[in-house]
Amino acid sequence: MANKNVSVWSSISFWRRSAAWVTGFAAILLVWLTFDSVGQISMGTDADLQKAVAEKKETRRVPAPTVINYKIGYAMDAKRGHEVPTIGEKELFFGKEWSEKDAAALLHLGKLTSQAKNCMDCHTLLGNGAYYAPDLTKAWLDPNWEKFMYFGQKTKEEGIAYFLQHPAKSGVHTRKMPNLGITAEEAKGLVAFLKHMSSIDTNGFPRNFSKTVNQFKTGGSNAH
Amino acid sequence: MLFESFTDVVPSFFGWLNQGPMTLTIFLHTLVILPMFWIYQSEKKKLNSK
């Protein structure tokens, strides 16, 4: 082949082939990534959850709605370098154990209410929303609820439900939540929604949740 | 660290890809940039034989 001193850089067909390759490859990768993400964020079943509790090994990022029947914790995972939700022993939720169907219905009501009342206008849920009010992703685990003695209610879930129905009366931050006219049933749904959300493995999001909790415990503010 | 141990909750290709900053870089350079050298050479050959 003779060296004809050709210019590949100014050849249209070189750029066309390169662009087709890069675009095509990126498209395939993104379609694959989409299906991979869908698989990881789809909700597990009650059977998955029971197996995870029995083996003390979490295999689903998003557990079944029946997770509201269990104690949710948050523990540092040294290997992963951030905190992960833990699912402990059973505990009653609003005084009863919820069946798979009832738990799913309650969670659905909570989700619809969170959308109808537009929580994201001020709060952040799983990374979506605003930071005018506290992040709700791990709100169920917030020590504020204990500190304020569940607003005179017996359990944490009843305390949060009470707060949601009487937010201005029981404001814990300098910025008070407005009264959104949440009914008792809707409040129950929202609490289930929050408890379930705190059990989702979010790869340690929101970052440094425990750090702010510790700051709060030593007298600092947890309103951020 | 160039490669870090896989610690994600669900083993997946994209989880592996995202473990450290270098894994994604090496992967993209291998699969995107290297074939462009081949495209370059084959275009050069085509232009030379015209």
Contacts between the chains, C-beta under 8 A, distances in Angstrom:
chain1	res1	chain2	res2	distance
A	1	B	45	7.0
A	1	B	48	5.1
A	1	B	49	6.7
A	2	B	48	6.9
A	3	B	48	7.5
A	4	B	47	7.4
A	4	B	48	5.4
A	6	B	44	6.4
A	6	B	47	3.9
A	6	B	48	5.7
A	7	B	47	7.8
A	8	B	40	5.7
A	8	B	43	5.0
A	8	B	44	5.0
A	8	B	47	6.5
A	11	B	43	5.7
A	11	B	47	6.3
A	13	B	43	6.2
A	13	B	46	7.7
A	14	B	39	6.5
A	14	B	40	6.5
A	14	B	43	4.3
A	17	B	39	5.0
A	17	B	43	7.2
A	18	B	36	5.3
A	18	B	39	5.6
A	21	B	32	7.7
A	21	B	35	5.9
A	21	B	36	6.9
A	21	B	39	6.6
A	22	B	32	5.8
A	22	B	36	7.8
A	25	B	31	6.5
A	25	B	32	6.1
A	32	B	13	7.8
A	33	B	14	5.7
A	36	B	12	5.6
A	36	B	13	6.9
A	36	B	14	5.2
A	37	B	14	7.8
A	39	B	10	8.0
A	39	B	12	7.9
A	40	B	10	5.3
A	40	B	12	6.8
A	58	B	9	6.3
A	59	B	9	7.5
A	59	B	10	7.3
A	60	B	10	7.8
A	61	B	9	6.1
A	61	B	10	6.6
A	77	B	7	8.0
A	79	B	5	7.8
A	79	B	7	5.1
A	80	B	7	4.5
A	80	B	8	7.7
A	80	B	9	7.8
A	81	B	7	7.3
A	84	B	9	7.4
A	201	B	9	5.3
A	203	B	8	8.0
